[in-house]
Amino acid sequence: MATILTPQWSNSYSPQVRLTVNAVNASSSITNLNWTLEYVGHGYPPHTTGGRAYLVVIAGETVGSGSYDINGKTGTYTIANGTKQVTRQKSNQNISFSVSFAFNLTWSGVYGGTKSASGSVTVQARSSNTYSFNANGGSGAPSAVTKWGGIDFTFPTGKPSRTGYEFNGWYNSDINSGTLYQPGQTVHDLPDQAVTWYASWTANTFTVTYNANYGTGAPGSQTKVYDVDLILSSTQPTRENHIFLGWGTAPLATTVAYAPGATYSANASITLYAMWRLAYNPPVIENVKIDRSTSLGTITDEGDMAAVSFDWRLDENSGGLESIKVGYRREGGSWFDSTVTASGMSGHVEKKTVGLMLSTENSYEIRILVTDDKGSTEYIGTLPATKYIIDFSPEGGIGFGKPAPDDQTIRCYKDFYHESPVYVVGGQSIYFEDSDGEYSIRLVRGSQPGMLTTNLDRWDINGDLYIDNVHLRNNMALMGQLTSGSYSAIVKLNSSDQVELNWTSGGLRGRVRKQLWSGTWSSGSLTLAEVPFYNMFLISFSGGTNDTTEDGYLIANRDATGKRISGIGAVIGGTGNSPRIVCCDITVDGTKLTYSGLTMTAITSSIGSFKTARKIRRIVGLF
């Protein structure tokens, strides 16, 4: 409480006014400033006419004003009173107040006009309390905060965590019936007292679903609570002709994971699949083998009967074997079955003579039928037609890899490969026809014994012809066609078992000859892609005294590693009747040729031999 008095202006008997302000806390946020304005006389009454004006101001606001008649008054009189509300802050406040009174009279000869006084009163700060937070089984609760009296409270935005649980909010069972408040939420009128707020949690839940897996009657889904064991349903599904084994974790599971009524402890949703075992399995036929055979049971590709062998077995729940039949038919025809004598729950069958007169030119279907008291199993295999390398029919047909047709045509079974010798008798030929009847390749017996030629009048080839593994026997030759149309032997094995090489003065002319390179090559390496395709080369040299160009021949053979190496030099043109032999320092390795730049030249006269530098001008592949 605070009191102020206006000053006396003459002597101690001059009248005054007194303002009293009393601060009373109305709530945690409001303080009432109750004020009273009084007239104070000191034994002698004033003599005046009319009221005197007054003004009361608290915290800069006029809270009281008016006029008061003081004529003839002595003692203390209440002029006015009231209340001013002030909002409390987080710290104390000094609230100013003042009063003024217009006395406007002369006292003991001294005039006094308006007299004023001022003062202040303390308003206490708001109350403060601590709000604490408890994670209630979780972790990461916010730190404690201050709750100021009368001020709305905003909950911290941070929230705790707890494995396997979802956070619902903050609560205190003693406040607002345990209402949940969310992080960041602002709340009015929470109590101005110390409070501990507790985290509210809801345990995560997981769904266990049942799949009958081709059966029916699976249990309904169940809910599993985090860290709380679940007792699985004891209901079992059903499936025709199957026995329920339990629940697996995949449609094709082979191991039972859970039995009906078992405990499920995992904190995860899961689908359980019914696992089944056949109550009955039909008969099993396995290890089947089908071959052609003779009437004596001998296995042979030319046989006109079938030899059939196989294993069979019945399910443990079978009531026993009823019959085993083996039959045959042409495709689309009727079955011809015969019964096999057998007993027990399993066995092996070998029937070596199935059918009669099964043509080697046709294929047949072979059927095995095993029957027990509950069902049967059928197996159908194929007895193929006999395969031939080459087959000839009386009508003139030829078959490669299959029976010959009954007309003058050729049949091939996919690609035709023949590794054995093919002999062509005089006046005959082997040829391959296009769709228009024109043959593209024809091998005929030539005019000389043991010679095969190609009919080049009708053979148009856009590329190189490669012949591997050509074997020459006594008096045989590999022929080439010259530009004139006549033939000449390139390589010949004569009657004395000697190899003869032949050429014309201008070199061989024909389809096998091709220029591979031309230019000037003094030494070093040269790479030609087509080198591996030729065994004999024509080499044109230049150099010597007259720098004339001369032709020589090089035969390249294969060594043990498969590389091609240089062979002996061949006869080249010479002066007069003295031809020369050249030993060339050229090696051939795959597509790479290497030349030292020198040749060893021997003269077949008394001149002797010498080395001389030569330049290579041209390389021609002959064959």
ChimeraX attribute file (.defattr): number of C-alpha atoms within 10 A of each C-alpha:
attribute: neighborCount
match mode: 1-to-1
recipient: residues
	/A:1	13
	/A:2	14
	/A:3	18
	/A:4	19
	/A:5	22
	/A:6	20
	/A:7	15
	/A:8	15
	/A:9	18
	/A:10	15
	/A:11	10
	/A:12	12
	/A:13	15
	/A:14	21
	/A:15	26
	/A:16	21
	/A:17	26
	/A:18	22
	/A:19	26
	/A:20	19
	/A:21	24
	/A:22	18
	/A:23	21
	/A:24	15
	/A:25	19
	/A:26	13
	/A:27	14
	/A:28	19
	/A:29	19
	/A:30	20
	/A:31	22
	/A:32	20
	/A:33	23
	/A:34	16
	/A:35	23
	/A:36	18
	/A:37	24
	/A:38	17
	/A:39	21
	/A:40	20
	/A:41	21
	/A:42	14
	/A:43	13
	/A:44	13
	/A:45	16
	/A:46	18
	/A:47	12
	/A:48	15
	/A:49	11
	/A:50	10
	/A:51	14
	/A:52	18
	/A:53	16
	/A:54	22
	/A:55	17
	/A:56	25
	/A:57	17
	/A:58	24
	/A:59	15
	/A:60	11
	/A:61	11
	/A:62	14
	/A:63	16
	/A:64	19
	/A:65	16
	/A:66	13
	/A:67	15
	/A:68	18
	/A:69	14
	/A:70	22
	/A:71	14
	/A:72	12
	/A:73	18
	/A:74	16
	/A:75	12
	/A:76	15
	/A:77	15
	/A:78	14
	/A:79	20
	/A:80	18
	/A:81	16
	/A:82	13
	/A:83	17
	/A:84	17
	/A:85	15
	/A:86	19
	/A:87	18
	/A:88	22
	/A:89	19
	/A:90	14
	/A:91	10
	/A:92	12
	/A:93	16
	/A:94	12
	/A:95	16
	/A:96	15
	/A:97	25
	/A:98	20
	/A:99	24
	/A:100	21
	/A:101	24
	/A:102	17
	/A:103	23
	/A:104	14
	/A:105	17
	/A:106	16
	/A:107	17
	/A:108	11
	/A:109	8
	/A:110	11
	/A:111	12
	/A:112	16
	/A:113	11
	/A:114	14
	/A:115	19
	/A:116	18
	/A:117	18
	/A:118	17
	/A:119	18
	/A:120	18
	/A:121	20
	/A:122	15
	/A:123	23
	/A:124	21
	/A:125	20
	/A:126	22
	/A:127	19
	/A:128	17
	/A:129	15
	/A:130	15
	/A:131	19
	/A:132	17
	/A:133	22
	/A:134	20
	/A:135	20
	/A:136	14
	/A:137	14
	/A:138	16
	/A:139	14
	/A:140	13
	/A:141	18
	/A:142	17
	/A:143	11
	/A:144	15
	/A:145	14
	/A:146	12
	/A:147	22
	/A:148	23
	/A:149	24
	/A:150	21
	/A:151	19
	/A:152	13
	/A:153	20
	/A:154	15
	/A:155	18
	/A:156	17
	/A:157	10
	/A:158	13
	/A:159	20
	/A:160	19
	/A:161	17
	/A:162	16
	/A:163	11
	/A:164	14
	/A:165	17
	/A:166	14
	/A:167	17
	/A:168	15
	/A:169	17
	/A:170	22
	/A:171	21
	/A:172	17
	/A:173	11
	/A:174	9
	/A:175	13
	/A:176	11
	/A:177	9
	/A:178	13
	/A:179	12
	/A:180	17
	/A:181	19
	/A:182	18
	/A:183	15
	/A:184	13
	/A:185	11
	/A:186	12
	/A:187	13
	/A:188	10
	/A:189	10
	/A:190	16
	/A:191	15
	/A:192	18
	/A:193	14
	/A:194	13
	/A:195	18
	/A:196	14
	/A:197	22
	/A:198	20
	/A:199	23
	/A:200	21
	/A:201	19
	/A:202	13
	/A:203	15
	/A:204	15
	/A:205	16
	/A:206	16
	/A:207	15
	/A:208	18
	/A:209	16
	/A:210	21
	/A:211	22
	/A:212	21
	/A:213	19
	/A:214	14
	/A:215	17
	/A:216	14
	/A:217	13
	/A:218	19
	/A:219	16
	/A:220	11
	/A:221	14
	/A:222	16
	/A:223	13
	/A:224	22
	/A:225	20
	/A:226	19
	/A:227	13
	/A:228	13
	/A:229	13
	/A:230	18
	/A:231	14
	/A:232	19
	/A:233	18
	/A:234	11
	/A:235	12
	/A:236	18
	/A:237	20
	/A:238	18
	/A:239	18
	/A:240	10
	/A:241	11
	/A:242	15
	/A:243	15
	/A:244	17
	/A:245	16
	/A:246	18
	/A:247	25
	/A:248	22
	/A:249	17
	/A:250	17
	/A:251	16
	/A:252	12
	/A:253	14
	/A:254	11
	/A:255	13
	/A:256	15
	/A:257	15
	/A:258	18
	/A:259	15
	/A:260	14
	/A:261	13
	/A:262	13
	/A:263	13
	/A:264	15
	/A:265	14
	/A:266	15
	/A:267	17
	/A:268	14
	/A:269	14
	/A:270	14
	/A:271	16
	/A:272	21
	/A:273	25
	/A:274	29
	/A:275	27
	/A:276	24
	/A:277	12
	/A:278	14
	/A:279	15
	/A:280	16
	/A:281	17
	/A:282	19
	/A:283	22
	/A:284	17
	/A:285	19
	/A:286	12
	/A:287	9
	/A:288	16
	/A:289	14
	/A:290	18
	/A:291	18
	/A:292	25
	/A:293	22
	/A:294	20
	/A:295	17
	/A:296	10
	/A:297	16
	/A:298	16
	/A:299	17
	/A:300	15
	/A:301	16
	/A:302	16
	/A:303	22
	/A:304	21
	/A:305	26
	/A:306	29
	/A:307	23
	/A:308	24
	/A:309	17
	/A:310	16
	/A:311	15
	/A:312	18
	/A:313	17
	/A:314	23
	/A:315	18
	/A:316	11
	/A:317	12
	/A:318	17
	/A:319	12
	/A:320	17
	/A:321	21
	/A:322	15
	/A:323	16
	/A:324	21
	/A:325	16
	/A:326	22
	/A:327	20
	/A:328	25
	/A:329	19
	/A:330	15
	/A:331	12
	/A:332	8
	/A:333	10
	/A:334	10
	/A:335	15
	/A:336	15
	/A:337	18
	/A:338	14
	/A:339	11
	/A:340	14
	/A:341	9
	/A:342	14
	/A:343	12
	/A:344	10
	/A:345	16
	/A:346	16
	/A:347	12
	/A:348	13
	/A:349	15
	/A:350	13
	/A:351	14
	/A:352	21
	/A:353	18
	/A:354	24
	/A:355	20
	/A:356	12
	/A:357	12
	/A:358	21
	/A:359	14
	/A:360	19
	/A:361	15
	/A:362	13
	/A:363	16
	/A:364	21
	/A:365	17
	/A:366	23
	/A:367	19
	/A:368	21
	/A:369	18
	/A:370	23
	/A:371	19
	/A:372	19
	/A:373	12
	/A:374	16
	/A:375	14
	/A:376	18
	/A:377	15
	/A:378	14
	/A:379	14
	/A:380	13
	/A:381	15
	/A:382	16
	/A:383	23
	/A:384	16
	/A:385	20
	/A:386	19
	/A:387	17
	/A:388	16
	/A:389	14
	/A:390	16
	/A:391	17
	/A:392	17
	/A:393	15
	/A:394	11
	/A:395	12
	/A:396	13
	/A:397	17
	/A:398	22
	/A:399	20
	/A:400	21
	/A:401	20
	/A:402	20
	/A:403	25
	/A:404	24
	/A:405	19
	/A:406	14
	/A:407	12
	/A:408	13
	/A:409	13
	/A:410	19
	/A:411	16
	/A:412	15
	/A:413	13
	/A:414	9
	/A:415	7
	/A:416	10
	/A:417	9
	/A:418	10
	/A:419	5
	/A:420	6
	/A:421	6
	/A:422	8
	/A:423	12
	/A:424	16
	/A:425	11
	/A:426	13
	/A:427	9
	/A:428	12
	/A:429	14
	/A:430	12
	/A:431	13
	/A:432	13
	/A:433	12
	/A:434	9
	/A:435	7
	/A:436	6
	/A:437	8
	/A:438	12
	/A:439	14
	/A:440	15
	/A:441	18
	/A:442	17
	/A:443	16
	/A:444	19
	/A:445	19
	/A:446	16
	/A:447	11
	/A:448	10
	/A:449	11
	/A:450	17
	/A:451	17
	/A:452	20
	/A:453	16
	/A:454	16
	/A:455	15
	/A:456	14
	/A:457	6
	/A:458	12
	/A:459	13
	/A:460	10
	/A:461	11
	/A:462	6
	/A:463	7
	/A:464	11
	/A:465	10
	/A:466	9
	/A:467	8
	/A:468	5
	/A:469	5
	/A:470	7
	/A:471	8
	/A:472	17
	/A:473	13
	/A:474	13
	/A:475	16
	/A:476	19
	/A:477	21
	/A:478	17
	/A:479	17
	/A:480	22
	/A:481	19
	/A:482	17
	/A:483	11
	/A:484	8
	/A:485	11
	/A:486	10
	/A:487	15
	/A:488	18
	/A:489	17
	/A:490	17
	/A:491	18
	/A:492	21
	/A:493	18
	/A:494	15
	/A:495	11
	/A:496	8
	/A:497	12
	/A:498	11
	/A:499	13
	/A:500	12
	/A:501	11
	/A:502	12
	/A:503	12
	/A:504	9
	/A:505	8
	/A:506	7
	/A:507	16
	/A:508	21
	/A:509	19
	/A:510	17
	/A:511	17
	/A:512	16
	/A:513	20
	/A:514	18
	/A:515	12
	/A:516	16
	/A:517	14
	/A:518	13
	/A:519	10
	/A:520	12
	/A:521	16
	/A:522	16
	/A:523	17
	/A:524	11
	/A:525	15
	/A:526	13
	/A:527	14
	/A:528	14
	/A:529	10
	/A:530	13
	/A:531	22
	/A:532	16
	/A:533	16
	/A:534	18
	/A:535	15
	/A:536	18
	/A:537	21
	/A:538	22
	/A:539	21
	/A:540	19
	/A:541	23
	/A:542	18
	/A:543	14
	/A:544	12
	/A:545	7
	/A:546	7
	/A:547	11
	/A:548	9
	/A:549	15
	/A:550	15
	/A:551	21
	/A:552	21
	/A:553	25
	/A:554	23
	/A:555	18
	/A:556	22
	/A:557	16
	/A:558	14
	/A:559	10
	/A:560	6
	/A:561	6
	/A:562	10
	/A:563	15
	/A:564	22
	/A:565	16
	/A:566	20
	/A:567	19
	/A:568	15
	/A:569	20
	/A:570	18
	/A:571	15
	/A:572	16
	/A:573	15
	/A:574	13
	/A:575	7
	/A:576	6
	/A:577	8
	/A:578	11
	/A:579	14
	/A:580	18
	/A:581	21
	/A:582	19
	/A:583	20
	/A:584	23
	/A:585	17
	/A:586	20
	/A:587	18
	/A:588	22
	/A:589	17
	/A:590	17
	/A:591	15
	/A:592	16
	/A:593	18
	/A:594	16
	/A:595	19
	/A:596	15
	/A:597	17
	/A:598	17
	/A:599	20
	/A:600	16
	/A:601	17
	/A:602	16
	/A:603	15
	/A:604	13
	/A:605	10
	/A:606	6
	/A:607	8
	/A:608	9
	/A:609	13
	/A:610	10
	/A:611	12
	/A:612	13
	/A:613	15
	/A:614	22
	/A:615	21
	/A:616	21
	/A:617	18
	/A:618	18
	/A:619	23
	/A:620	20
	/A:621	22
	/A:622	24
	/A:623	21
